[in-house]
Each structure stands twice: as structure tokens, then as C-alpha cells.
Amino acid sequence: MVLRIANCSGFYGDRLSAAREMVEGGPIDVLTGDWLAELTMLILAGNRLKGRPGYAVTFVRQMEQVLGACLERGIKIVSNAGGLDPEGCAAAIEKLGLSARVAHVTGDDVTGHDLDLVNLDTGERLTEPVLTANAYLGARPIAAALAAGADVVVTGRVTDAALVTGPGIWRYGWGPGDLDALAGSVVAGHVIECGCQATGGNYSFFGEVPDLAHCGFPLVELHEDGSSVVTKHPGTGGLVSVGTVTAQLLYEIGSPRYLGPDVVARFDTIALSQEGPDRVRVWGVRGEPPPGTLKVAVNYLAGYRNTMTLMLTGLDLEEKARIAQEAIWARVPRESFESVDVSFDPPLLRITVMDRDARRAGRAFSSAVVETGLASYPGFYGLTPPGDASPYGVYWPTLIPAADVRPRVIVGGEEVALPSSERPDPAVEVLVDPVAPRWDATGVPTVPAPLGRVAGARSGDKGGNANLGVWVRTPEEYGWLARTLTVERLVKLLPSLEGLMVERFELPNLNALNFVVHGLLGRGVAASPRLDPQAKALGEELRARMLEVPETFLR
């Protein structure tokens, strides 16, 4: 029998009714949800400082709606909604009074450890006081909780895919050496972790997606060998196709070696096929031993920020932007702030200041901008009223030896012993990187066209970096894409990337390329001055750029 694992949340703030829809829409065995984006840990830390819960309270509201039905039908619930307080979240569920056996997983909080605090992306060493530090735990604590009879498992910071891999280990008994099965489950978890992004949400070719307004959430039918089928409940809107699954596979990844605490999943070995309407089979995934370290998400409070946005219209926009800035800095010196970012993307001029002094970055700045209103460029008007500065935090990724982290599983108030943390021999076979097919452009007629007429794209954030995945539908188109869309060409098409380090990775099995743009988002989402701080629109910006495209591809 397959294990049907459904998703009901892709982020803190996702559709509240999704849990009920997944429980009532068709048969499932496990209900999961992902609440913990990198930014969410900082938001929860802010809540905790204000005396509010350090967990996702919306998850508890969902449990009020579905827990009774899940207990009746034997549906297990696995969620990382515990955030910074898994124990508190578990207690809130127990207070619902439905006699559920609730487990919580802790041990991810490593604020008391002697951390090296070297930034994975920049190599810098953190010297600021740490607000939160949470290691990304793996799937085995979740499996242990389920094996101990838990109906609900609430975790803190675990990898997003662990919400699927954990139930897979519980059902099929995979050991640390079952690398391919583990890797397959990680891929399945990555596909459904972001909710409707696997079923047509945020999809480049959105015209293909029926009834997007009522998009159904995804589920996977996970098999013992780690292969799976991605689907959704019948009668729901949206689309499950090779394209929608490919788009999600490219979301927020780096190298084709997708590192995790349980296994390294080789994304360059994934095979996809359309098995029927809204059914995509995922198989062939190979796994390698996990690294001896765990990633740690550190957050610290860096100061205060304020942004003012002005609209520029008509003629001579560059000159108007220059005059606007001269008038502002004449009233409040630019050098008085720790950091200033000015972005001019006509017709918007955005000026962001950051400083440890809340007063300096607050009204002293925003009022100075408003004061220029009658002594600046013609047509002056602003989109932001004067206001105080707001605190901001910085996400700081680092590593910790896996042996230094001790997960704890509490079921019904009692701690459950975890199995030995044996790790597979790192000397097992390591796969050879694939070679992209060659493309012979000799004699091929081309016409100018937007890249998006041929290619889809999906982009997102990973700390201060952005990833940009681009895919096409056929191997022939991929041969052209791999030859055409070099790093140099990408930077020419997207001048905002100029001067940044850009890596390119090839995924011929998915007819895709993945680019990682280092430093595009500065010090992370919460500190990024970009209008698009999570780089969500970067892929669509690229698709609008003109290239010489083979005529046959446009037919």
C-alpha cells in the first residue's frame, strides 16, 4: 500500500481552510504543513519578545477544525508549526480536549552551544548577540514519535522535507543506508512543502491552469522504494503536470546535490512522467550520505530601517531622481546613517536607511523627505507617509557538527528513546555529474522573442542569495537553453546582477538550469532593501527579456 501524505500549508499565513479541505476531500494517511520560512523564525522571535506565542497559532486553529475527524479516520498529523516553542504548541493542542496523543520534538534550539558563527554564504564571522539559533533537524525524531503512537507530531526547526521523510521512515522502516528511498522521499517533500506552488500556483504558464482561484493543495502517494506520485484531490482547481512539478523542484535550491541531515538527494537524477490527469510520477532519485554537519539558522537584531518611496513621472526622470536625492540629503546627511540604499526603477525612487538609532532612522529621515515636497522635482508625490523606523533582523546561516545536536522526542509527557544515530559509510558510490546535450545552431532560423515564450522560470530566496530556475519542455529546447543562457548572458539580460557572483547548475533530466545569485538580497529577506525582497519576481523579469529564439520552438 502507498502512504498518502497531504500538505495544508506552505507558509505562516497560508489558506486557513486547507486542512479541512485535505481531510474532507479524499483519503489521506498523513496531514502535513510547513510554517517555517527563514523569515518566520524572526517573526516568531518578535512575537515571543512581546509576550505572544512562539509558535504558529493558525495551526492550532486548523486543529480545532480537523483533529476530531483525523482521530476518527486514523490520519496522522505532522507539522513544524512549533517554531520556537514546540512544547507550547503541543500543549495548546492537548487543551482542545480530544484525547489526542500529542508529541513534540525539541533539540533544534542551539543558542546555548559554542557556535562558530561563520556565515555559509559570505565567510564573515558574527560578533553580534544571537537572538535565535536553530539547527535543521532531520526526519528520524518524527518517525520515532509516530512509532511511539503519536497522533500529532509538532516540531521546531526541521528540514521542510522531513515532514514527508519522517512518515516514510515510520511506515517503511528505512534505515540510514537506504539512501535512494530517503532521497526519493526528500524530493517528494520538496515538491509539496510549498502548498499550491506544486498544483499551478505562481506558475509561469498560468494560462494552462484551470480554476486557479480554487486551487487544490497537493498530496503525494509515497511508495516503499521512495518513488511517488504527486496529485491533488478530485474536483479541486489547479493543475498537476510535469511543468508544475518541475517549477517547484527548482524553487529555492542551489547545487543539484540537495544536502539534508538524512541524505543528500541528487536532483540531477529525478525522473518525471505524466501518469494521467493531475498525476505526475517521480522516480529514479539517487541518494548520497549526508554531511557530518547540520545547517543552523541564526537571527540577530541589527537595528532599525525606514523606507520612503517617491513617484517620478513625465520627462527627464534620471534628472528628477538626482534632484530628489540632493534635496533629501541637504536636510539629513546621507553619511549620518549606517547604511543607505537607493534604487531607481522608473517610475519608483525608493530610499531605505538603516541605523542602530531608531530616532535617526525614524521621523528624522521620513519627515526630511516630506519636507522637500514643495521644493523638489515637478510632479512630486510620495507613496509612503512619514513614519517611525521599524526594527529589523538579519538571517545568518552557519553550521554545527551533527554529533553536537541531540533531538528529544516527548510523547504524552514521556521522552522516547531515539535509535542509534549511525550514519552510512561516506565511501559509497558518488554519482557522476551529467553532461548537457549539445546544440548545433548551424542553419537554424531564429526570431526575436521573449524568453518566456519558450521557457518557464521560478525564483526565490535563500538567505542573502537568490535562486533562479529556468526550464523548457523538450531535450531539444534544453540543448538550446544550455548553450544560450550562460552566466554572462543572464547578467546582460538582468543588469541588476552586475558585479554579483552567479553560479550556474545544469539539470538536463529536468530540461532545466538553476542559477544562484550571491548577495542579491543583501543580508536576507528581513534586511533586504529591494522592493522584491524575496526575489519572487526575478524569474518573470527574465522571461520578459528578448532573445533570438529558434522559430520551430515558437510554433
C-alpha positions in Angstrom: 0.0 0.0 0.0 1.1 3.6 -0.7 1.4 6.2 2.0 -0.8 9.3 1.1 0.8 12.4 2.6 -1.0 15.7 2.1 0.1 19.3 2.6 -2.1 22.0 4.1 0.3 24.9 4.5 3.2 26.4 2.6 3.9 29.3 4.9 2.7 31.0 8.0 -0.4 32.8 6.7 -1.5 30.2 4.1 -5.1 29.3 3.5 -6.7 28.5 6.8 -9.3 26.2 5.3 -6.7 24.0 3.6 -6.5 21.5 6.5 -10.2 20.8 6.4 -10.2 20.7 2.6 -7.5 18.0 2.6 -9.1 15.9 5.3 -12.6 16.0 3.7 -11.5 16.0 0.1 -10.4 12.4 -0.2 -8.4 9.6 1.5 -5.1 10.6 3.2 -2.9 8.9 5.8 -0.8 11.9 6.9 -1.6 15.6 7.1 1.5 17.8 7.0 2.1 21.5 6.8 5.2 23.8 6.6 5.1 27.1 8.6 8.7 27.9 9.0 10.3 30.0 6.3 13.6 31.5 7.3 11.8 34.8 7.9 9.2 33.1 10.1 11.7 32.3 12.9 12.4 36.0 13.2 8.7 36.9 13.2 8.1 34.3 16.0 11.1 35.7 17.9 9.5 39.1 17.8 6.2 37.6 18.9 7.9 36.0 21.9 9.6 39.2 22.9 6.1 40.8 23.0 4.7 38.0 25.2 2.9 36.3 22.4 3.2 32.6 21.5 6.5 31.5 19.8 4.6 29.0 17.6 2.1 29.3 14.7 -1.2 29.9 16.3 -3.0 29.3 13.0 -2.1 25.7 13.2 -3.9 25.3 16.4 -7.0 26.9 14.8 -6.8 24.4 12.0 -6.6 21.6 14.6 -9.8 22.8 16.1 -11.4 22.2 12.7 -9.9 18.8 11.8 -8.4 17.0 14.7 -11.6 15.1 15.6 -12.0 13.8 12.1 -8.3 12.9 11.9 -8.6 10.8 15.1 -11.7 9.0 13.8 -10.0 8.2 10.4 -6.6 7.4 11.8 -4.9 10.3 10.0 -1.6 11.3 11.5 -0.6 15.0 11.7 3.0 16.2 11.3 3.8 19.9 11.5 6.8 22.2 12.1 4.3 24.8 13.5 6.0 24.5 16.9 8.5 27.1 15.7 10.4 28.4 18.8 8.1 26.7 21.3 7.1 23.1 20.2 6.1 22.2 23.7 3.8 25.2 24.0 2.2 24.4 20.7 1.7 20.7 21.7 0.1 21.9 25.0 -2.3 24.1 23.1 -3.4 21.2 21.0 -3.9 19.0 24.1 -6.1 21.7 25.5 -8.6 21.1 22.7 -9.7 18.1 24.8 -9.9 15.4 22.1 -7.7 12.8 23.8 -5.1 13.0 21.0 -1.7 11.6 21.8 0.5 14.6 21.0 4.2 14.5 20.6 6.7 17.4 20.3 10.3 17.4 19.0 12.9 19.7 20.5 16.7 19.9 20.4 16.9 22.2 17.4 17.5 25.3 19.7 21.3 25.6 19.9 21.6 29.1 21.3 23.5 27.6 24.3 26.1 25.9 22.1 29.5 27.2 21.3 28.8 28.1 17.7 31.5 29.1 15.2 29.1 31.5 13.5 30.9 31.7 10.2 28.4 32.7 7.5 28.0 30.0 5.0 27.5 32.5 2.1 30.0 35.2 2.9 32.6 33.7 5.2 32.1 36.5 7.7 32.1 35.8 11.5 29.2 37.0 13.5 30.1 39.2 16.5 26.6 40.4 17.4 24.4 38.9 20.2 22.3 36.0 18.9 18.6 36.2 19.1 17.7 32.7 17.8 19.8 29.8 16.6 18.0 26.7 15.4 19.6 23.6 13.7 17.7 21.9 10.9 16.8 18.5 12.4 16.1 15.5 10.2 13.2 13.0 9.9 14.1 10.3 12.4 12.7 12.1 15.5 9.4 12.4 13.7 9.4 8.7 12.8 10.2 7.8 16.4 7.2 9.9 17.6 4.9 8.2 15.2 6.3 4.7 16.1 5.5 5.6 19.8 1.9 6.0 18.9 1.6 9.8 18.4 -1.4 11.1 16.6 0.0 14.6 16.3 3.8 15.4 16.0 4.8 19.1 16.5 8.4 20.1 15.7 10.5 23.1 15.8 13.0 23.7 13.1 13.3 20.6 10.9 14.0 20.5 7.2 10.9 21.1 5.2 11.2 17.7 3.5 11.5 15.9 6.9 7.7 16.3 7.3 7.4 13.7 4.5 10.5 11.6 5.0 9.6 11.1 8.7 6.3 9.4 8.0 8.1 7.4 5.2 10.7 6.0 7.7 7.9 5.2 10.1 5.8 3.3 7.5 8.5 1.6 5.6 11.3 1.2 8.1 14.0 2.8 6.1 17.4 2.7 7.7 20.2 5.3 7.3 21.7 3.2 4.5 18.5 3.3 2.4 19.8 6.3 0.6 17.8 6.2 -2.6 14.5 5.7 -0.8 15.3 8.5 1.6 16.3 10.7 -1.3 13.1 10.0 -3.1 11.1 11.0 -0.1 13.1 14.2 0.3 12.2 15.1 -3.3 8.5 14.3 -2.6 8.7 16.5 0.4 10.3 19.3 -1.5 7.5 19.2 -4.1 4.6 19.5 -1.7 6.2 21.7 1.0 5.1 25.0 -0.6 1.4 24.0 -0.9 -0.2 25.2 -4.1 3.0 26.0 -5.9 3.0 22.3 -6.9 -0.5 22.5 -8.2 -0.4 25.5 -10.5 0.1 28.4 -8.1 2.7 31.0 -9.2 3.2 29.1 -12.4 4.8 30.8 -15.4 2.3 29.3 -17.8 -0.7 30.2 -15.7 -3.0 30.2 -18.7 -2.8 26.4 -18.6 -4.1 26.2 -15.0 -7.9 25.7 -14.7 -9.8 27.4 -11.8 -6.7 28.8 -10.1 -9.0 30.7 -7.8 -9.9 27.4 -6.1 -6.5 25.7 -6.4 -6.3 22.4 -4.5 -3.4 21.7 -2.2 -1.0 18.8 -3.2 -0.5 15.3 -1.9 2.0 12.6 -2.6 1.5 8.9 -2.8 4.8 7.7 -1.4 6.0 4.2 -2.2 8.4 1.9 -0.3 11.2 2.5 -2.8 10.9 6.2 -2.4 9.2 6.9 -5.7 6.0 8.8 -5.5 3.0 10.2 -7.5 2.2 13.9 -7.0 -1.6 14.6 -7.2 -4.4 16.5 -5.6 -8.0 15.8 -4.6 -10.5 15.4 -7.4 -12.8 18.3 -8.0 -10.3 20.9 -6.9 -8.9 23.7 -9.1 -5.3 23.9 -10.3 -3.1 21.6 -12.2 -0.5 18.8 -11.5 1.7 18.5 -14.6 5.3 17.8 -15.3 5.7 21.5 -15.7 4.2 22.5 -12.3 6.2 19.8 -10.6 9.4 20.9 -12.4 8.8 24.5 -11.3 8.5 23.6 -7.7 11.6 21.3 -7.8 13.6 24.4 -9.0 12.3 26.5 -6.1 15.0 27.7 -3.6 17.7 25.2 -4.5 21.3 25.5 -5.1 23.6 22.7 -6.4 21.9 19.6 -7.7 23.3 17.9 -4.5 20.5 18.8 -2.2 22.0 18.5 1.3 20.0 17.3 4.3 20.5 15.7 7.7 19.2 12.3 6.5 20.6 12.1 2.9 21.9 14.1 0.0 19.3 13.9 -2.7 20.6 14.2 -6.2 18.2 16.4 -8.1 20.0 15.7 -11.3 18.7 12.1 -11.2 15.0 12.9 -10.8 12.8 11.5 -13.5 9.2 12.8 -14.1 6.4 11.5 -16.2 2.7 12.4 -16.6 0.8 9.3 -15.5 -2.7 10.7 -16.0 -4.7 13.9 -15.4 -3.2 15.6 -12.4 -0.9 12.7 -11.7 2.9 13.0 -12.1 5.2 10.2 -11.2 8.6 11.0 -9.6 11.2 8.2 -9.6 14.8 7.3 -10.1 16.2 9.6 -7.4 19.6 8.7 -6.1 20.9 9.5 -2.7 24.4 10.0 -1.2 25.4 10.0 2.5 24.5 13.2 4.4 27.3 15.6 5.6 28.6 15.5 9.1 27.2 18.9 9.9 23.7 20.5 10.3 22.7 23.9 8.9 21.8 26.4 11.6 19.5 29.3 11.1 20.8 32.2 13.3 18.9 35.5 13.6 20.1 38.7 15.3 18.6 42.2 15.7 20.7 44.6 13.6 18.9 47.9 14.1 16.1 49.9 12.6 15.1 50.7 9.0 12.8 53.1 7.2 11.9 53.4 3.5 10.3 56.3 1.6 9.1 55.8 -1.9 8.6 58.6 -4.4 6.8 58.5 -7.8 8.5 60.2 -10.8 6.6 60.8 -14.0 6.9 62.6 -17.2 10.2 63.7 -18.8 13.8 63.7 -17.6 13.4 61.0 -14.9 17.1 60.5 -14.2 17.5 64.2 -13.5 14.4 64.3 -11.3 15.8 61.4 -9.3 19.1 63.2 -8.9 17.3 66.4 -7.7 15.1 64.5 -5.3 18.1 62.9 -3.6 20.1 66.2 -3.4 17.1 67.8 -1.7 16.8 65.0 0.8 20.5 64.7 1.7 20.6 68.5 2.2 18.3 68.1 5.1 19.5 64.9 6.6 23.1 63.9 5.6 23.5 60.6 3.8 26.6 59.8 5.8 24.8 60.1 9.1 23.2 56.6 8.5 25.0 53.3 8.9 23.6 52.1 5.6 21.7 53.7 2.7 20.2 52.0 -0.3 18.8 54.0 -3.3 17.0 52.1 -6.0 15.5 53.8 -9.1 13.3 51.6 -11.1 11.2 54.1 -13.1 8.8 55.4 -12.1 9.7 54.5 -8.5 12.5 56.0 -6.4 13.0 54.1 -3.2 15.3 55.2 -0.4 16.0 53.0 2.5 18.1 53.9 5.5 19.3 51.6 8.3 20.8 52.5 11.6 21.1 51.3 15.2 19.5 54.6 16.4 15.7 54.3 15.9 15.3 58.1 16.1 17.8 58.8 13.4 16.3 56.2 11.0 12.7 57.2 12.0 10.9 60.5 11.7 14.2 62.5 11.4 14.6 60.8 8.0 11.0 60.4 6.8 10.0 63.9 7.7 13.0 65.2 5.9 11.8 63.5 2.7 8.3 65.0 3.1 9.7 68.5 3.7 11.1 68.5 0.2 7.6 68.2 -1.2 7.3 71.8 -2.5 11.0 72.3 -3.2 11.9 69.3 -5.4 11.2 68.0 -8.9 8.0 68.8 -10.8 5.2 66.3 -10.3 6.5 65.3 -6.8 4.4 62.9 -4.8 5.1 60.1 -2.4 3.7 56.7 -1.9 4.7 56.4 1.8 3.6 58.7 4.6 6.2 59.8 7.2 6.6 57.3 9.9 8.9 55.8 12.5 11.6 53.2 11.8 10.9 49.6 12.4 13.3 47.0 13.9 14.9 44.5 11.5 16.8 41.3 11.9 19.4 39.5 9.9 19.4 35.8 9.0 22.8 34.2 9.4 23.3 30.7 8.1 26.1 28.6 9.7 27.0 25.0 10.6 27.2 22.8 13.6 28.6 19.3 13.9 25.6 16.9 13.7 27.0 15.0 16.7 26.7 18.1 18.9 22.9 18.2 18.4 20.6 16.0 20.5 17.0 15.8 19.4 14.4 15.0 22.0 11.0 13.4 21.4 8.3 13.7 24.0 5.1 11.7 23.6 2.3 12.1 26.1 4.7 13.7 28.6 7.3 10.9 28.4 10.6 11.0 26.5 11.0 8.4 23.7 14.4 6.9 23.2 15.8 7.6 19.7 17.5 4.9 17.7 21.2 5.0 17.2 22.3 7.9 15.0 24.6 5.7 12.9 25.5 7.3 9.6 26.2 5.5 6.4 29.7 5.0 5.1 30.7 8.1 3.2 32.7 5.9 0.8 29.6 4.7 -1.0 29.4 5.3 -4.8 29.2 9.0 -5.7 27.3 9.8 -8.9 29.0 11.5 -11.8 27.6 14.8 -12.9 25.5 14.6 -16.1 26.7 16.1 -19.3 24.3 18.5 -21.1 23.3 17.7 -24.7 25.0 19.7 -27.4 23.0 22.1 -29.5 24.0 22.8 -33.1 22.7 26.2 -34.1 24.1 25.9 -37.7 21.4 27.0 -40.2 18.7 27.2 -37.6 16.4 30.3 -38.3 15.7 32.5 -35.3 13.4 35.4 -34.5 13.5 37.9 -31.6 11.0 36.8 -28.9 10.7 37.0 -25.1 12.4 34.1 -23.4 9.2 33.3 -21.6 7.5 32.2 -24.9 9.7 29.1 -24.6 10.8 28.9 -21.0 9.3 28.9 -17.6 11.0 30.2 -14.5 10.7 30.2 -10.7 12.8 32.2 -8.3 13.1 32.6 -4.6 15.4 33.5 -1.6 18.0 31.6 0.4 19.3 34.0 2.9 21.1 36.8 1.2 21.2 34.8 -2.1 18.5 34.3 -4.7 18.0 31.3 -6.9 16.6 31.4 -10.4 15.4 28.2 -12.1 14.7 28.2 -15.8 13.2 25.2 -17.7 11.9 24.2 -21.1 9.7 21.3 -22.2 11.9 19.2 -24.5 15.5 18.0 -24.7 16.0 19.9 -27.9 14.9 23.1 -26.3 17.1 22.3 -23.4 20.1 21.9 -25.7 19.5 25.4 -27.0 18.8 26.9 -23.5 22.0 25.4 -22.0 24.1 26.8 -24.9 22.4 30.2 -24.9 21.7 31.2 -21.3 25.2 31.4 -19.9 26.0 33.4 -16.8 27.3 36.2 -19.0 24.1 36.3 -21.0 22.0 36.2 -17.8 23.8 39.3 -16.4 23.3 41.2 -19.6 19.6 40.4 -19.6 19.3 41.3 -15.9 21.7 44.2 -15.3 20.8 44.3 -11.5 23.0 41.2 -11.2 26.1 43.1 -12.5 29.0 42.7 -10.1 27.5 39.8 -8.2 28.8 36.2 -8.1 26.5 34.0 -10.1 26.7 30.2 -10.2 25.0 28.0 -12.9 24.0 24.4 -12.5 22.7 22.1 -15.2 19.8 19.7 -14.7 19.3 18.1 -18.1 17.0 15.4 -16.6 14.5 18.3 -15.9 15.4 20.3 -19.0 16.4 23.0 -16.6 19.2 25.3 -15.5 19.5 26.8 -12.0 21.3 30.0 -11.2 22.3 31.1 -7.7 22.9 34.8 -7.4 25.0 35.5 -4.3 24.3 38.7 -2.3 21.4 39.9 -4.4 19.2 40.1 -1.2 21.9 41.7 0.9 21.7 40.3 4.5 18.5 38.4 4.0 14.8 39.0 3.5 14.2 41.0 6.7 17.1 43.3 5.9 16.8 43.5 2.1 16.0 47.0 0.8 14.7 45.5 -2.5 11.1 46.2 -3.5 11.0 42.4 -4.1 13.0 41.3 -1.0 12.5 37.5 -1.7 13.3 37.7 -5.4 9.9 36.1 -6.2 9.6 38.2 -9.4 13.2 37.7 -10.7 12.2 34.7 -12.9 9.3 36.6 -14.5 11.6 39.6 -15.1 13.9 37.3 -17.0 11.1 35.7 -19.0 10.2 39.1 -20.4 13.7 39.7 -21.8 14.2 39.4 -25.6 16.4 36.7 -27.1 16.9 35.2 -30.6 14.8 32.1 -30.3 14.6 29.2 -32.9 11.4 29.6 -34.9 10.5 26.0 -34.5 10.3 26.4 -30.7 7.7 29.2 -31.1 5.3 27.1 -33.2 
